[in-house]
Amino acid sequence: MPSQKHITIIGGGLGGLVCALVLSKEGFKVSVVEKQKQCGGNLQSFTKNGNVFDTGMHYAGSLDEGQSLNTYFSYLGIMPKLKLKRMDESAFDIIRFQNKEYPFAMSLQLFIDRLLEFFPNEKVGLIKYGKYLQDFWNGFKMLSFNKSSSSESTSQEISLATLLNSITKDETLKQVLAGNHFLYAGHPETTPAYIHAIIQYSFIQSAWKFTDSSNQLAELLTEAIKQNGGEIHTQSEVLVMNVKDSKVISIILKNGEEITSDAFISAIHPSLTMKMIDEGSIRKNYRNRLLDLQNTISSFSVYLIPKKNTFPYLNHNLYIHKGDDIWKDLNISPNPLPSSCMLYTPYNSGSDNYSSSIKIMSYMDINRFSDWNDTHVGKRGDEYEELKHRISEHLIQMACEKYPQLKDNIDFSFASTPLTWRDYTGTPEGAMYGVERNMNASYISSKTKLENLFLTGQNIKLHGALGVTLSAFLTASEFIGFDYLLNKVKHG
């Protein structure tokens, strides 16, 4: 057992908080420094006109008893306290493609059976697809807890396109199976199939919405860290890492405070981490590689407050794709008006029948707003607001094609752009999921070229609630031991 080795974690998003909680549970002294007023990162929520909106994460998979994320959250001690809403088993996601709707159901057999209703000649292909998802999951030790499985998830043997082409020649089925690609913002030719597989299969196992906002997850983690003796310092932006003899000896905050520690974990974007380190203090090739990482595309979001009791609560997500190519918005850049979007209604306690808020999200290249790169929130001018309004109206119209009653029942609406996302999260280019997972890019390890500096968060390994949690546990295992920690997680 370690004797109060001090570890400082930079960034209080999900990855940083999970790392801090794991290490504090295992006897380390931990401190989290977060530049914002509160921790949470993409878990944070905000209130507008009395309604709570999530900024990023709104649903998670694999949370049924005995499933992977449930097991990790149970080890952390937060699972019993989470407020969750189980989504529709027969259709947790609906893919609307060419004005026809295809349901994604929970449990692999039901998932296949429901799609067979639309693709009756594709039984062999759908079974093969399901087997790939299941085999990859079962072959990864951190997901299956199988001793004979691999401890890594970095196999990049095939692309998503290769996987889809191998199971069917039906172009519509290929589009449908990848129809919820907003969950990873990938490209079919370059995104590894395992990224799709892990995310897809986690929701097929079970899909859950966070009740009353995902910020509860950040609050529970923060509370548990403090109970274990850990410290949380908000409004504490790190500017500099001081390095000596290939070790970080201290960090300097914006207010001038210097913090020393035995080790440091950066839960922020790797490129931002490198910018804190003097150019001559770390291997040049390594620094440049992290500075030049390709990021995922950004997003544009419309937030709607419908008139009371006019819009139904939807216990599923709706992915709307116009035209014959679900990938169009990723291939035309910058694309002024999206052809695809995701629509969902948050779950608020006591509102099973009607929704008090709606969110519509689309891809959006940050370069579409390059004229306002150097401006700040609320001070971007009339032309910026006019462009926001035009895109918002376009997305609302896409939603109204499915829900005509929405058009005359919007009480209030507002929108956020890639610039909003960039400024709010501090993510370069306002990237939806940080670093793009690409078959042609080299793997980012949680270990850096400095002896006591480590990385975690959505940019390492995987993203999303499950992915970031796995990444955080992997980083924590550098201090504790992988097999030891996984055994503790598995057996409680």
C-alpha positions in Angstrom: 0.0 0.0 0.0 1.5 3.4 -0.9 2.3 5.8 1.9 0.7 9.0 1.0 2.4 9.6 -2.3 1.1 12.9 -3.6 -0.5 13.0 -7.1 -1.8 16.2 -8.7 -4.4 15.8 -11.4 -4.8 18.7 -13.9 -8.4 18.9 -15.2 -11.6 18.0 -13.3 -13.6 16.3 -16.1 -14.8 12.7 -15.9 -11.3 11.3 -16.5 -9.6 13.4 -14.0 -12.2 12.8 -11.3 -12.3 9.0 -11.8 -8.5 8.9 -11.6 -8.5 11.0 -8.5 -11.2 8.8 -6.8 -9.4 5.5 -7.7 -6.1 6.7 -6.4 -7.6 8.2 -3.2 -9.4 4.9 -2.6 -6.0 3.1 -2.9 -4.3 5.3 -0.3 -2.7 8.1 -2.4 -3.0 11.7 -1.5 -4.6 13.4 -4.5 -5.3 17.0 -5.5 -7.4 18.0 -8.5 -6.8 21.5 -10.1 -9.6 22.7 -12.4 -9.6 26.0 -14.2 -13.4 26.4 -14.3 -15.7 27.4 -11.4 -16.9 23.8 -11.1 -15.6 20.3 -12.0 -17.3 18.1 -14.6 -16.1 19.1 -18.1 -18.5 17.6 -20.6 -20.7 16.4 -17.6 -21.6 19.9 -16.7 -25.1 21.3 -17.1 -26.6 24.8 -17.2 -30.0 26.3 -16.5 -31.9 28.5 -19.0 -35.4 29.8 -18.3 -35.8 27.3 -15.4 -34.8 24.3 -17.5 -31.6 22.2 -17.1 -29.6 21.4 -20.2 -26.6 19.0 -20.4 -23.7 20.3 -22.4 -22.4 17.0 -23.6 -23.1 13.5 -22.2 -26.7 12.6 -21.7 -26.9 8.8 -21.9 -24.6 5.9 -21.1 -24.5 2.1 -21.8 -23.6 -1.1 -20.0 -25.2 0.0 -16.7 -27.4 -3.0 -15.9 -26.4 -5.0 -12.9 -23.2 -7.0 -13.6 -22.4 -5.1 -16.8 -19.1 -3.3 -17.3 -19.8 0.4 -16.5 -22.0 -0.7 -13.6 -19.1 -2.7 -12.2 -16.7 0.2 -12.4 -19.2 2.7 -10.9 -19.9 0.2 -8.2 -16.2 -0.1 -7.3 -16.2 3.7 -7.1 -19.1 3.6 -4.7 -21.4 5.9 -6.8 -23.6 3.4 -8.6 -26.3 3.2 -5.9 -26.6 7.0 -5.8 -26.9 7.7 -9.5 -30.4 8.7 -10.8 -31.0 7.0 -14.1 -33.8 6.3 -16.5 -33.7 3.1 -18.5 -34.4 3.8 -22.2 -36.8 2.0 -24.5 -35.6 -1.7 -24.8 -37.2 -2.1 -28.2 -35.7 1.2 -29.6 -33.2 3.1 -27.5 -31.9 4.7 -30.7 -33.9 5.3 -33.9 -32.1 5.9 -37.2 -34.2 8.0 -39.6 -32.7 7.5 -43.0 -34.5 8.6 -46.2 -37.7 9.2 -44.2 -37.8 5.6 -42.9 -37.1 4.7 -39.3 -34.9 1.8 -38.1 -34.8 0.9 -34.4 -31.8 -0.2 -32.3 -33.0 -2.5 -29.5 -31.3 -3.7 -26.3 -29.9 -7.3 -26.2 -28.0 -8.6 -29.2 -30.8 -11.0 -30.2 -33.5 -8.4 -30.1 -31.2 -5.9 -31.9 -30.8 -8.4 -34.8 -34.5 -9.5 -34.7 -35.8 -5.9 -35.0 -33.5 -5.0 -37.9 -34.4 -8.3 -39.7 -38.0 -6.8 -39.9 -36.5 -4.3 -42.3 -33.8 -6.4 -43.8 -35.2 -9.9 -44.0 -32.5 -11.2 -46.4 -29.6 -10.0 -44.1 -29.8 -12.6 -41.3 -26.3 -14.0 -42.0 -24.8 -10.5 -42.2 -26.5 -9.2 -39.0 -25.4 -12.3 -37.1 -21.8 -11.8 -38.3 -22.0 -8.2 -37.3 -23.3 -9.1 -33.8 -20.6 -11.7 -33.4 -17.9 -9.1 -34.2 -19.3 -6.8 -31.5 -19.5 -9.5 -28.9 -16.2 -11.1 -29.7 -14.3 -7.8 -29.5 -16.0 -7.0 -26.2 -15.3 -10.5 -24.7 -11.7 -10.3 -25.9 -10.9 -7.1 -24.0 -10.1 -7.8 -20.4 -11.3 -4.4 -19.1 -14.8 -5.0 -20.5 -15.3 -8.7 -20.0 -13.0 -9.2 -16.9 -11.9 -12.4 -18.6 -8.4 -13.4 -17.4 -7.5 -14.8 -20.8 -8.5 -11.6 -22.7 -6.2 -8.9 -23.8 -5.5 -5.9 -21.5 -5.5 -3.5 -24.4 -8.1 -2.3 -26.8 -5.8 -0.8 -29.5 -6.2 -3.5 -32.2 -6.6 -1.5 -35.4 -6.9 -4.5 -37.7 -9.8 -3.2 -39.8 -11.6 0.0 -40.4 -15.4 0.5 -39.9 -15.9 0.5 -43.6 -14.1 -2.8 -43.9 -16.3 -4.3 -41.2 -19.5 -3.1 -42.8 -18.4 -4.2 -46.2 -17.6 -7.7 -44.9 -21.1 -8.3 -43.5 -23.4 -7.0 -46.3 -23.6 -5.6 -49.8 -26.8 -3.8 -48.8 -25.8 -0.1 -48.8 -28.9 0.9 -46.8 -28.0 -1.5 -44.0 -24.4 -0.2 -43.9 -25.8 3.3 -43.5 -28.3 2.3 -40.8 -25.8 0.3 -38.7 -23.5 3.4 -38.6 -26.4 5.8 -38.3 -25.6 6.8 -34.7 -22.0 7.9 -35.6 -22.5 11.1 -33.7 -21.3 9.0 -30.7 -17.8 9.0 -32.0 -17.6 11.4 -34.9 -15.6 9.1 -37.0 -15.0 8.4 -40.7 -15.8 5.0 -42.2 -12.4 4.6 -44.0 -10.2 5.7 -41.1 -12.1 5.0 -37.9 -11.1 1.6 -36.4 -14.0 -0.8 -36.3 -13.4 -1.5 -32.6 -14.3 2.2 -31.7 -17.7 1.6 -33.3 -18.0 -1.9 -31.8 -17.3 -0.9 -28.1 -19.7 2.1 -28.2 -22.4 0.2 -30.1 -22.3 -2.9 -28.0 -22.3 -1.0 -24.7 -25.7 0.5 -25.6 -27.1 -2.7 -27.0 -26.4 -4.3 -23.6 -28.3 -1.5 -21.9 -28.9 2.2 -22.5 -29.7 4.7 -19.7 -30.4 8.4 -19.5 -29.1 10.5 -16.7 -32.1 11.8 -14.7 -32.1 15.6 -14.2 -28.6 16.0 -15.9 -25.3 14.2 -16.0 -23.8 16.8 -13.7 -24.8 14.5 -10.8 -22.0 12.1 -11.8 -19.4 14.9 -11.4 -20.9 15.8 -8.0 -20.9 12.3 -6.7 -17.3 11.8 -7.8 -16.2 15.1 -6.3 -17.9 14.3 -3.0 -16.3 10.8 -2.8 -12.8 12.2 -3.5 -13.2 14.7 -0.6 -14.5 12.0 1.7 -11.3 10.1 0.9 -9.2 13.1 1.9 -8.6 14.4 -1.6 -8.6 18.0 -2.5 -10.5 19.8 -5.2 -9.2 23.3 -6.3 -11.5 25.1 -8.9 -10.6 28.3 -10.7 -7.1 27.1 -10.7 -5.7 27.2 -14.2 -2.3 25.7 -14.8 0.0 27.7 -17.1 3.4 26.1 -16.7 5.0 22.7 -15.9 8.5 23.1 -14.5 10.7 20.2 -15.6 14.1 19.1 -14.3 16.0 15.9 -15.2 13.0 14.5 -17.2 10.6 14.9 -14.3 7.9 17.5 -13.6 8.9 19.1 -10.3 6.1 21.6 -10.0 3.2 23.4 -11.8 2.5 27.1 -11.8 -1.1 28.4 -11.6 -2.4 31.5 -13.3 -2.6 33.2 -9.8 1.1 32.6 -9.4 0.8 29.7 -6.9 3.4 26.9 -7.3 2.3 23.3 -6.6 4.8 20.4 -6.1 3.9 16.8 -6.3 5.4 13.3 -6.6 3.5 12.8 -9.9 1.2 14.6 -12.2 -1.7 13.4 -14.3 -3.0 15.6 -17.1 -6.7 15.0 -17.9 -6.8 17.8 -20.5 -6.0 17.7 -24.2 -2.5 16.4 -24.9 -1.6 19.4 -27.1 -2.5 21.8 -24.3 -0.4 19.7 -21.9 2.6 20.0 -24.2 2.1 23.8 -24.5 2.7 24.0 -20.7 6.1 22.4 -21.0 9.2 24.3 -22.2 10.2 23.2 -25.7 13.6 21.9 -24.6 12.3 20.0 -21.6 10.8 17.0 -23.5 11.7 15.0 -26.5 11.0 17.2 -29.6 9.5 14.5 -31.8 7.1 13.4 -29.1 6.0 17.0 -28.3 5.4 17.8 -31.9 3.4 14.6 -32.4 1.0 15.5 -29.6 0.8 19.1 -30.8 -0.2 18.0 -34.3 -2.9 15.5 -33.3 -6.0 15.5 -35.5 -9.1 16.4 -33.6 -12.7 15.3 -34.2 -15.2 17.7 -35.8 -17.1 20.2 -33.6 -20.8 20.6 -33.2 -23.7 23.0 -33.4 -26.5 22.6 -30.9 -30.1 24.0 -30.7 -31.8 24.0 -27.3 -35.6 24.3 -27.3 -38.1 24.8 -24.6 -41.5 23.8 -25.9 -44.8 25.1 -24.6 -46.1 23.1 -21.6 -47.5 19.7 -22.4 -47.1 20.0 -26.2 -44.1 17.8 -27.0 -43.9 14.1 -25.8 -41.0 12.8 -23.7 -39.0 10.5 -26.0 -37.4 7.6 -24.3 -35.0 7.1 -27.2 -32.6 9.2 -29.3 -33.5 10.1 -32.9 -30.8 10.3 -35.5 -32.0 12.1 -38.6 -30.2 11.7 -42.0 -31.3 13.5 -45.1 -30.2 12.3 -48.5 -28.5 9.0 -49.2 -25.2 9.5 -47.3 -25.1 9.6 -43.5 -21.4 10.8 -43.7 -22.0 13.8 -45.9 -21.5 16.4 -43.1 -18.1 15.0 -42.3 -16.9 15.0 -45.9 -18.0 18.5 -46.9 -16.2 21.1 -44.9 -17.1 23.7 -43.9 -20.7 22.7 -44.5 -23.1 25.6 -43.9 -26.3 23.7 -43.4 -26.2 20.2 -41.9 -27.9 17.2 -43.5 -27.8 15.1 -40.4 -28.6 15.7 -36.7 -29.4 14.0 -33.4 -32.5 14.9 -31.4 -33.3 13.9 -27.9 -35.3 15.0 -24.9 -33.6 14.9 -21.5 -35.3 13.0 -18.7 -36.5 15.1 -15.8 -38.0 13.4 -12.8 -41.7 13.3 -12.9 -42.0 14.1 -16.7 -42.7 10.7 -18.3 -45.4 12.0 -20.6 -44.1 15.4 -21.8 -40.8 17.0 -22.3 -39.8 20.4 -20.9 -36.7 20.7 -23.2 -35.3 19.4 -26.5 -31.8 19.3 -27.8 -30.9 19.1 -31.5 -27.2 18.6 -32.3 -25.4 18.5 -35.7 -21.8 18.4 -36.8 -20.2 21.7 -37.6 -16.7 22.6 -38.7 -15.3 25.3 -36.5 -13.9 27.0 -39.7 -17.5 27.9 -40.5 -17.1 30.5 -37.8 -13.5 31.5 -38.4 -14.4 35.2 -38.8 -15.1 35.2 -35.1 -12.2 33.2 -33.9 -10.8 36.0 -31.7 -14.1 37.1 -30.2 -15.7 36.1 -26.9 -19.0 34.7 -25.8 -21.8 37.4 -26.0 -19.6 39.8 -28.0 -19.6 38.3 -31.5 -21.9 40.7 -33.3 -25.0 40.7 -35.4 -23.6 38.7 -38.4 -22.6 35.9 -36.1 -26.1 35.9 -34.5 -27.7 35.9 -37.9 -25.7 32.8 -39.0 -26.6 31.0 -35.8 -30.3 31.8 -36.4 -30.1 30.5 -40.0 -28.6 27.2 -38.9 -30.9 26.9 -36.0 -34.0 27.3 -38.1 -32.7 24.7 -40.6 -32.2 22.2 -37.8 -35.6 23.0 -36.3 -37.2 22.4 -39.7 -35.5 19.0 -40.0 -37.1 18.1 -36.6 -40.5 19.5 -37.7 -40.5 17.1 -40.7 -40.8 14.3 -38.1 -42.7 16.3 -35.4 -45.0 18.9 -37.2 -46.6 20.0 -33.9 -43.2 21.4 -32.8 -43.3 24.3 -35.3 -46.0 26.3 -33.5 -45.1 25.2 -29.9 -41.6 26.5 -29.3 -41.7 28.8 -26.3 -37.9 29.7 -26.3 -34.8 28.6 -28.3 -31.1 29.4 -28.3 -28.0 27.8 -29.8 -24.3 27.1 -29.3 -21.6 27.0 -32.0 -18.2 25.3 -32.2 -16.8 28.6 -30.7 -19.1 28.2 -27.7 -17.9 24.6 -27.3 -14.2 25.7 -27.7 -14.5 28.5 -25.1 -16.6 26.5 -22.6 -14.6 23.3 -22.6 -11.1 24.5 -23.5 -10.9 21.8 -26.2 -8.9 22.8 -29.3 -11.1 23.5 -32.3 -14.1 22.8 -30.1 -13.7 19.1 -30.9 -16.7 16.9 -29.9 -14.5 14.1 -28.6 -11.0 15.5 -28.6 -8.5 13.5 -30.5 -9.8 11.6 -33.6 -9.3 7.8 -33.4 -7.6 7.1 -36.7 -6.2 3.8 -38.1 -3.3 5.8 -39.6 -2.3 7.6 -36.4 0.0 6.3 -33.7 -1.5 5.3 -30.3 -1.3 7.7 -27.4 -0.1 6.1 -24.2 -1.0 7.2 -20.7 2.7 7.3 -20.1 4.6 10.4 -21.4 8.3 10.9 -22.1 8.6 12.5 -18.6 9.1 10.1 -15.8 6.3 11.3 -13.5 3.8 12.8 -16.0 0.8 10.8 -17.2 -2.2 11.4 -19.4 -5.9 10.5 -19.1 -9.3 11.6 -20.2 -11.2 11.3 -23.5 -8.1 11.7 -25.6 -6.5 8.5 -24.3 -7.9 5.2 -25.5 -11.7 5.9 -25.7 -14.3 8.6 -25.0 -17.8 8.6 -23.7 -18.8 7.6 -20.1 -17.5 4.1 -20.5 -14.4 4.9 -22.6 -13.2 7.7 -20.3 -13.8 5.6 -17.2 -11.7 2.8 -18.7 -9.0 5.3 -19.7 -8.9 6.7 -16.2 -8.6 3.2 -14.6 -5.7 2.4 -17.1 -3.9 5.6 -16.0 -4.5 4.8 -12.3 -3.1 1.3 -12.9 0.3 2.8 -13.7 0.5 3.6 -10.0 -1.3 0.6 -8.6 -0.8 -2.3 -11.0 -3.2 -3.4 -13.7 -4.1 -6.9 -12.5 -4.4 -5.8 -8.9 -6.8 -3.0 -9.8 -8.9 -5.0 -12.2 -9.3 -7.7 -9.6 -10.4 -5.1 -7.0 -13.0 -3.7 -9.5 -14.3 -7.2 -10.4 -14.7 -8.5 -6.8 -15.7 -5.2 -5.2 
